[in-house]
Amino acid sequence: KQRNVFAVETKVTFRTLNRDDMEKYWCSGEPCDKAGAYGIQGLGAVFVERIDGSYSNVVGLPLMETARALTDQGIDCLVDNSLNG
């Protein structure tokens, strides 16, 4: 059985945050259940100055890279398999 392993690196740069920014963000409750304590798809996005790499990797799953790995294994991500029963 062949195993396909890969890693995706994404660098996220935040703007400089002042104490008021940090306190307001913490009080929003958003960072309490997030890996890295911010949600790039939520309020945390207002702090992001730059992303180098995959946005979907930051959200949680590098979609393009995962689709490529599946295609390499003969799985076409663009086919609607739900129609095949």
OpenMM code with the backbone's topology and positions (N, CA, C; nanometers):
from openmm import Vec3, app, unit

residues = "LYS GLN ARG ASN VAL PHE ALA VAL GLU THR LYS VAL THR PHE ARG THR LEU ASN ARG ASP ASP MET GLU LYS TYR TRP CYS SER GLY GLU PRO CYS ASP LYS ALA GLY ALA TYR GLY ILE GLN GLY LEU GLY ALA VAL PHE VAL GLU ARG ILE ASP GLY SER TYR SER ASN VAL VAL GLY LEU PRO LEU MET GLU THR ALA ARG ALA LEU THR ASP GLN GLY ILE ASP CYS LEU VAL ASP ASN SER LEU ASN GLY".split()
positions = [
    Vec3(0.0851, -0.1187, 0.0000),
    Vec3(0.0000, 0.0000, 0.0000),
    Vec3(0.0894, 0.1246, 0.0000),
    Vec3(0.0682, 0.2098, -0.0984),
    Vec3(0.1493, 0.3318, -0.1115),
    Vec3(0.0947, 0.4412, -0.0209),
    Vec3(0.1837, 0.5102, 0.0440),
    Vec3(0.1458, 0.6213, 0.1305),
    Vec3(0.1977, 0.7506, 0.0690),
    Vec3(0.1110, 0.8489, 0.0615),
    Vec3(0.1489, 0.9788, 0.0064),
    Vec3(0.1494, 1.0795, 0.1215),
    Vec3(0.2653, 1.1325, 0.1524),
    Vec3(0.2801, 1.2277, 0.2627),
    Vec3(0.3338, 1.3579, 0.2061),
    Vec3(0.2746, 1.4676, 0.2499),
    Vec3(0.3256, 1.5979, 0.2074),
    Vec3(0.3009, 1.7004, 0.3177),
    Vec3(0.3734, 1.8082, 0.3097),
    Vec3(0.3579, 1.9185, 0.4046),
    Vec3(0.3451, 2.0475, 0.3254),
    Vec3(0.2678, 2.1398, 0.3802),
    Vec3(0.2471, 2.2695, 0.3176),
    Vec3(0.2835, 2.3765, 0.4204),
    Vec3(0.3671, 2.4693, 0.3801),
    Vec3(0.4076, 2.5776, 0.4698),
    Vec3(0.3460, 2.7081, 0.4222),
    Vec3(0.2877, 2.7804, 0.5153),
    Vec3(0.2302, 2.9113, 0.4862),
    Vec3(0.2770, 3.0097, 0.5930),
    Vec3(0.3262, 3.1226, 0.5488),
    Vec3(0.3721, 3.2262, 0.6421),
    Vec3(0.2663, 3.3363, 0.6461),
    Vec3(0.2190, 3.3660, 0.7667),
    Vec3(0.1203, 3.4717, 0.7865),
    Vec3(0.1866, 3.5834, 0.8664),
    Vec3(0.1817, 3.7043, 0.8134),
    Vec3(0.2400, 3.8205, 0.8804),
    Vec3(0.1275, 3.9101, 0.9296),
    Vec3(0.1299, 3.9390, 1.0591),
    Vec3(0.0319, 4.0302, 1.1188),
    Vec3(0.0876, 4.1717, 1.1200),
    Vec3(-0.0024, 4.2664, 1.1127),
    Vec3(0.0396, 4.4049, 1.1364),
    Vec3(0.0702, 4.4170, 1.2854),
    Vec3(0.1344, 4.5236, 1.3251),
    Vec3(0.1619, 4.5466, 1.4663),
    Vec3(0.0305, 4.5734, 1.5391),
    Vec3(0.0090, 4.4988, 1.6463),
    Vec3(-0.1141, 4.5133, 1.7239),
    Vec3(-0.0867, 4.5919, 1.8507),
    Vec3(-0.1776, 4.6825, 1.8819),
    Vec3(-0.1651, 4.7514, 2.0102),
    Vec3(-0.2477, 4.6761, 2.1147),
    Vec3(-0.2324, 4.7123, 2.2376),
    Vec3(-0.3010, 4.6423, 2.3474),
    Vec3(-0.4529, 4.6464, 2.3305),
    Vec3(-0.5049, 4.7598, 2.2862),
    Vec3(-0.6492, 4.7740, 2.2670),
    Vec3(-0.7007, 4.6746, 2.1613),
    Vec3(-0.6258, 4.6604, 2.0498),
    Vec3(-0.6616, 4.5630, 1.9460),
    Vec3(-0.6689, 4.4223, 2.0052),
    Vec3(-0.5657, 4.3871, 2.0815),
    Vec3(-0.5575, 4.2530, 2.1382),
    Vec3(-0.6708, 4.2266, 2.2371),
    Vec3(-0.6989, 4.3229, 2.3225),
    Vec3(-0.8051, 4.3062, 2.4213),
    Vec3(-0.9424, 4.2948, 2.3556),
    Vec3(-0.9687, 4.3783, 2.2567),
    Vec3(-1.0969, 4.3710, 2.1863),
    Vec3(-1.1131, 4.2374, 2.1152),
    Vec3(-1.0053, 4.1912, 2.0531),
    Vec3(-1.0125, 4.0628, 1.9837),
    Vec3(-1.0370, 3.9498, 2.0832),
    Vec3(-0.9652, 3.9512, 2.1946),
    Vec3(-0.9856, 3.8479, 2.2959),
    Vec3(-1.1301, 3.8502, 2.3472),
    Vec3(-1.1817, 3.9673, 2.3730),
    Vec3(-1.3180, 3.9811, 2.4258),
    Vec3(-1.4243, 3.9391, 2.3241),
    Vec3(-1.3882, 3.9343, 2.1960),
    Vec3(-1.4847, 3.8881, 2.0952),
    Vec3(-1.5134, 3.7385, 2.1118),
    Vec3(-1.4244, 3.6685, 2.1799),
    Vec3(-1.4389, 3.5252, 2.1985),
    Vec3(-1.3835, 3.4414, 2.0847),
    Vec3(-1.3546, 3.5028, 1.9721),
    Vec3(-1.3087, 3.4271, 1.8555),
    Vec3(-1.1801, 3.3475, 1.8787),
    Vec3(-1.0798, 3.4021, 1.9461),
    Vec3(-0.9545, 3.3265, 1.9559),
    Vec3(-0.9579, 3.2088, 2.0537),
    Vec3(-1.0634, 3.1959, 2.1302),
    Vec3(-1.0670, 3.0955, 2.2377),
    Vec3(-1.0658, 2.9515, 2.1888),
    Vec3(-1.1113, 2.9248, 2.0685),
    Vec3(-1.1169, 2.7869, 2.0195),
    Vec3(-1.0405, 2.7687, 1.8884),
    Vec3(-0.9385, 2.8504, 1.8692),
    Vec3(-0.8635, 2.8473, 1.7435),
    Vec3(-0.7195, 2.8026, 1.7662),
    Vec3(-0.6714, 2.7177, 1.6764),
    Vec3(-0.5287, 2.6870, 1.6749),
    Vec3(-0.4563, 2.8154, 1.6361),
    Vec3(-0.3574, 2.8537, 1.7117),
    Vec3(-0.2878, 2.9783, 1.6841),
    Vec3(-0.3602, 3.0998, 1.7391),
    Vec3(-0.4785, 3.0801, 1.7963),
    Vec3(-0.5573, 3.1840, 1.8631),
    Vec3(-0.6078, 3.2943, 1.7710),
    Vec3(-0.6239, 3.2619, 1.6424),
    Vec3(-0.6880, 3.3589, 1.5541),
    Vec3(-0.7605, 3.2851, 1.4431),
    Vec3(-0.8648, 3.3475, 1.3923),
    Vec3(-0.9389, 3.2923, 1.2802),
    Vec3(-0.9219, 3.3817, 1.1589),
    Vec3(-0.8453, 3.3362, 1.0622),
    Vec3(-0.8212, 3.4184, 0.9436),
    Vec3(-0.9489, 3.4360, 0.8619),
    Vec3(-1.0449, 3.3456, 0.8783),
    Vec3(-1.1707, 3.3562, 0.8060),
    Vec3(-1.2738, 3.4359, 0.8861),
    Vec3(-1.2325, 3.4930, 0.9973),
    Vec3(-1.3224, 3.5723, 1.0806),
    Vec3(-1.2623, 3.7083, 1.1114),
    Vec3(-1.2823, 3.7535, 1.2343),
    Vec3(-1.2305, 3.8840, 1.2762),
    Vec3(-1.0788, 3.8930, 1.2683),
    Vec3(-1.0109, 3.7818, 1.2874),
    Vec3(-0.8648, 3.7810, 1.2829),
    Vec3(-0.8081, 3.8308, 1.1514),
    Vec3(-0.8875, 3.8260, 1.0465),
    Vec3(-0.8416, 3.8708, 0.9146),
    Vec3(-0.8014, 4.0181, 0.9144),
    Vec3(-0.8579, 4.0973, 1.0025),
    Vec3(-0.8248, 4.2410, 1.0032),
    Vec3(-0.6813, 4.2670, 1.0487),
    Vec3(-0.6166, 4.1667, 1.1077),
    Vec3(-0.4787, 4.1825, 1.1533),
    Vec3(-0.3764, 4.1335, 1.0505),
    Vec3(-0.4213, 4.0600, 0.9491),
    Vec3(-0.3297, 3.9961, 0.8548),
    Vec3(-0.2826, 4.0967, 0.7507),
    Vec3(-0.1535, 4.1186, 0.7525),
    Vec3(-0.0907, 4.2110, 0.6579),
    Vec3(-0.0505, 4.1395, 0.5301),
    Vec3(-0.0111, 4.0109, 0.5436),
    Vec3(0.0408, 3.9386, 0.4276),
    Vec3(0.0309, 3.7875, 0.4502),
    Vec3(0.0051, 3.7154, 0.3411),
    Vec3(0.0082, 3.5692, 0.3435),
    Vec3(0.1024, 3.5231, 0.2329),
    Vec3(0.1991, 3.4424, 0.2684),
    Vec3(0.2888, 3.3804, 0.1704),
    Vec3(0.2593, 3.2314, 0.1728),
    Vec3(0.1873, 3.1846, 0.0712),
    Vec3(0.1521, 3.0443, 0.0649),
    Vec3(0.0022, 3.0249, 0.0488),
    Vec3(-0.0452, 2.9166, 0.1044),
    Vec3(-0.1832, 2.8727, 0.0852),
    Vec3(-0.2785, 2.9277, 0.1907),
    Vec3(-0.3769, 3.0064, 0.1471),
    Vec3(-0.4804, 3.0575, 0.2382),
    Vec3(-0.5584, 2.9415, 0.2998),
    Vec3(-0.5960, 2.8431, 0.2174),
    Vec3(-0.6762, 2.7324, 0.2703),
    Vec3(-0.5978, 2.6501, 0.3724),
    Vec3(-0.4667, 2.6502, 0.3653),
    Vec3(-0.3843, 2.5843, 0.4665),
    Vec3(-0.3999, 2.6528, 0.6017),
    Vec3(-0.4093, 2.7837, 0.6013),
    Vec3(-0.4268, 2.8587, 0.7255),
    Vec3(-0.5648, 2.8304, 0.7849),
    Vec3(-0.6655, 2.8195, 0.6994),
    Vec3(-0.8006, 2.7899, 0.7452),
    Vec3(-0.8065, 2.6496, 0.8054),
    Vec3(-0.7310, 2.5552, 0.7478),
    Vec3(-0.7305, 2.4224, 0.8057),
    Vec3(-0.6927, 2.3084, 0.7146),
    Vec3(-0.7116, 2.3208, 0.5840),
    Vec3(-0.6760, 2.2136, 0.4915),
    Vec3(-0.6288, 2.2749, 0.3610),
    Vec3(-0.5054, 2.2447, 0.3217),
    Vec3(-0.4545, 2.2998, 0.1954),
    Vec3(-0.5237, 2.2326, 0.0767),
    Vec3(-0.6268, 2.2963, 0.0257),
    Vec3(-0.7144, 2.2342, -0.0732),
    Vec3(-0.6459, 2.2008, -0.2056),
    Vec3(-0.5724, 2.2941, -0.2629),
    Vec3(-0.5078, 2.2680, -0.3910),
    Vec3(-0.4086, 2.1530, -0.3789),
    Vec3(-0.3304, 2.1532, -0.2731),
    Vec3(-0.2297, 2.0496, -0.2542),
    Vec3(-0.2946, 1.9134, -0.2256),
    Vec3(-0.4038, 1.9135, -0.1508),
    Vec3(-0.4764, 1.7892, -0.1233),
    Vec3(-0.5376, 1.7337, -0.2510),
    Vec3(-0.5974, 1.8213, -0.3314),
    Vec3(-0.6545, 1.7778, -0.4595),
    Vec3(-0.5463, 1.7205, -0.5500),
    Vec3(-0.4307, 1.7819, -0.5504),
    Vec3(-0.3192, 1.7309, -0.6323),
    Vec3(-0.2777, 1.5917, -0.5852),
    Vec3(-0.2686, 1.5722, -0.4543),
    Vec3(-0.2305, 1.4414, -0.4005),
    Vec3(-0.3358, 1.3355, -0.4345),
    Vec3(-0.4631, 1.3726, -0.4268),
    Vec3(-0.5700, 1.2790, -0.4630),
    Vec3(-0.5654, 1.2447, -0.6118),
    Vec3(-0.5418, 1.3451, -0.6957),
    Vec3(-0.5300, 1.3221, -0.8399),
    Vec3(-0.4144, 1.2270, -0.8694),
    Vec3(-0.3034, 1.2445, -0.7976),
    Vec3(-0.1886, 1.1551, -0.8146),
    Vec3(-0.2234, 1.0098, -0.7793),
    Vec3(-0.3261, 0.9920, -0.6966),
    Vec3(-0.3715, 0.8585, -0.6574),
    Vec3(-0.4887, 0.8094, -0.7428),
    Vec3(-0.5219, 0.8863, -0.8484),
    Vec3(-0.6274, 0.8459, -0.9401),
    Vec3(-0.7674, 0.8886, -0.8999),
    Vec3(-0.7768, 0.9817, -0.8064),
    Vec3(-0.9074, 1.0314, -0.7617),
    Vec3(-0.9292, 1.1702, -0.8206),
    Vec3(-1.0333, 1.1838, -0.8998),
    Vec3(-1.0647, 1.3113, -0.9660),
    Vec3(-1.1576, 1.3928, -0.8761),
    Vec3(-1.1074, 1.5005, -0.8229),
    Vec3(-1.1856, 1.5856, -0.7317),
    Vec3(-1.2957, 1.6640, -0.8031),
    Vec3(-1.2889, 1.6692, -0.9329),
    Vec3(-1.3870, 1.7467, -1.0082),
    Vec3(-1.5061, 1.6637, -1.0563),
    Vec3(-1.5071, 1.5361, -1.0212),
    Vec3(-1.6179, 1.4480, -1.0586),
    Vec3(-1.7133, 1.4387, -0.9404),
    Vec3(-1.8419, 1.4524, -0.9668),
    Vec3(-1.9439, 1.4414, -0.8640),
    Vec3(-1.9763, 1.2936, -0.8420),
    Vec3(-1.9107, 1.2335, -0.7453),
    Vec3(-1.9283, 1.0910, -0.7181),
    Vec3(-2.0597, 1.0600, -0.6464),
    Vec3(-2.1294, 1.1616, -0.5972),
    Vec3(-2.2557, 1.1368, -0.5281),
    Vec3(-2.3632, 1.0860, -0.6262),
    Vec3(-2.3435, 1.1112, -0.7535),
    Vec3(-2.4405, 1.0672, -0.8552),
    Vec3(-2.4245, 0.9194, -0.8889),
    Vec3(-2.3159, 0.8588, -0.8423),
    Vec3(-2.2873, 0.7184, -0.8761),
    Vec3(-2.3424, 0.6203, -0.7727),
    Vec3(-2.4285, 0.6684, -0.6852),
    Vec3(-2.4956, 0.5801, -0.5917),
    Vec3(-2.4195, 0.5565, -0.4691),
] * unit.nanometer
topology = app.Topology()
chain = topology.addChain("A")
for resn in residues:
    res = topology.addResidue(resn, chain)
    for name in ("N", "CA", "C"):
        topology.addAtom(name, app.Element.getBySymbol(name[0]), res)
